[in-house]
Amino acid sequence: MELDFDDRVVRGLHGYLREVTGRLGLSGDSGYVHAERPVSAYLALEGRLPGFPDRDVALLWDEDGGWAIAVETHSGEDLLVQDRYGAELVPAPDAVARWVRSLLDGKGRPRRVAPPRRAQDDVAARLALYAVVPGVAVRRSA
């Protein structure tokens, strides 16, 4: 069975999030994937960002902008983005975890930056590396 573009992206994103979630030590039920275009994801984080001691923190990903870290609002409005990972839309899970930990530990300095341009990265191909296909064992080298 051949997967279409959206199936590959969604399957890959699920696998990619599983890797990032594991590197951050989060439980498997800490987030979700929005499978409609633009594909995106949300991960609830443990801890707080310096300067926001009373606000929950979330890690966001979307196919156009890559990773962002944001604080929740008290009114249920949109999340307030505090920082973006950078130009790479699908960085290695270890790199994402280091970035998140540095911000939560106060060692990194959140800055509001513009999202990267999607043309810099072939998102579908990068996420396909993390796709889990039913009945097929996936082995990745470290």
N, C-alpha and C positions, 0 to 999 in steps of 0.2 A: 504494500500500500504506500503510495507516495503522498507525503504531506504537502499541503499548500503552504504558501508563505506565512499566513497567520498561524497555522498549526505549529509550524517549526518555531516561530518566534515565541509563542505561548509555552510550548513544551520546553524550549530552551530557557525561557525566563524562569519557569518553575524550578528547573535544575540549578540555574544560576543563583536564584534566591535561596535554595536549599544550602548551597555552598557558602554564601555570605552569612546566612543565619547560623550555620554551624561554626564559622570562624568567630562570630560575635558571641557564641554561647547562648543563643536564644532558643526558646522552645519552638517546635514546628508550627504552632498555631499563633504565632506572633504577627502574621501579616496576611496579605492577600494579593492576588493578581487581577487586574482589570483587563480582560481579554479582548475588548473592543478597541479599534483603532482610535487614537494612538494607544498602543499597549503600554500599561503602566503597572507599578507595584507600590505597596505600602508595607513597611515593617515598623511595628511599635518597638521602641528601644527602652531599655532599662537605664535609669540614670537621668540626669538633667544637664542642660547646657549652662555654663557659667553665665550669670546675668538673668537667668530664667528659672529660679529655684522652685517656683510653683507651677511650672508648665511641663506637661508630658512632651517627649521628643519622639519624632518619627523620622525614618529614613525613607525617602521617596526615590523612585526610578521611573523614567519614561523614555520611550524610544527616540524622542527628539532632543531631550535635554540631559540624559544620563542621571547620575546620582545627585541628590540634594538632601540636606539635613534641615529639618524644620521643627518649629515648636507649635504645639496645639494652642488654639484659642479657647477661651472659656465660653464663648457664645456659639460654638459649633460652626463658625465661619471657616473660610479657607485657612490652611496652615500658613504660617509665616516662615518662609525660607530664610535661613540664616547663612548657608554656605552651599556651594556646589563643588563636587569633586574636582572637576577640571575638564580638559578637552576630550579625554577618553570616555566614550559612552559605555563600554563594557570592560572596565579594568579588572584585574585579577581579584578574586574574593579576598585574598590576604591584604591587598592594598586598600580595599574598601574598609576592611576591619581596622587596619592601622589608622586610617583617616578618621573614622568614627571615634575610636578610642582617644585619639589625640584631642579631638574637640570636646569630648565628655570629660576628659581629665584636665582640661584647661590649658593644655600644652599647645594646641593648635589655636589659631585665631580665626574665628568665623568672619567671613567677608561675603558680602553679597556680590556675586559675579554673574555675568550673563551666561546662559546655557551655551554649550558648544553647538556648532553647526553639525547637523546630522550627516552631511556629506563627508565628514572626516572619517567616518567609520561605517563599515557594512554591518549594521546591527544584526540582521538575520543570520549572517554567516558566523559572527562571533557567538551569538546565543546558541546556535546549532551545536556548538562544541559541548554545551551543557545539557542538551536535550536527552531525556530519558525515554526510550521507546519501549513499550511493553514487550516483555519476553526477550529483550536483548540486554545482556550485561554490558555495562559501560565501565571502561577502565581508563583512568587518566594518569599520565605520568606527572610526577611532582616537579 
